[in-house]
Amino acid sequence: MLTYKVFYKNYELKKGEFMGMLVERRKDLRGKTQVESGLRWARLTFGRMLKDERTIFIVPNDLKLEGDTQRLMEKGVLTKGELSGMGK
């Protein structure tokens, strides 16, 4: 399963701030790269939270399905609060 960690550029702190995570369930990315597909989805999902949606960037990674990750498949978008709640 492919996941995207979504960040935005915080120019005051000069680092990326974590916004949430997207879970890609499709196997066919419709002719786009992982970064293009994930960045478009992240801008559509999280763009309304920011003044400038061009400050959003993603980090794609593969996730192996084990125990707790079954909940990730049920929901495609996870916020920072939901992710911290899953770890406890």
Rosetta blueprint (number, residue, H / E / L):
1 M L
2 L E
3 T E
4 Y E
5 K E
6 V E
7 F E
8 Y E
9 K E
10 N E
11 Y L
12 E L
13 L L
14 K L
15 K E
16 G E
17 E E
18 F E
19 M E
20 G E
21 M E
22 L E
23 V E
24 E E
25 R L
26 R L
27 K L
28 D L
29 L L
30 R L
31 G L
32 K L
33 T L
34 Q H
35 V H
36 E H
37 S H
38 G H
39 L H
40 R H
41 W H
42 A H
43 R H
44 L H
45 T H
46 F H
47 G H
48 R H
49 M H
50 L L
51 K L
52 D L
53 E H
54 R H
55 T H
56 I E
57 F E
58 I E
59 V E
60 P E
61 N E
62 D E
63 L L
64 K L
65 L L
66 E L
67 G H
68 D H
69 T H
70 Q H
71 R H
72 L H
73 M H
74 E H
75 K L
76 G L
77 V E
78 L E
79 T E
80 K H
81 G H
82 E H
83 L H
84 S H
85 G H
86 M H
87 G H
88 K L
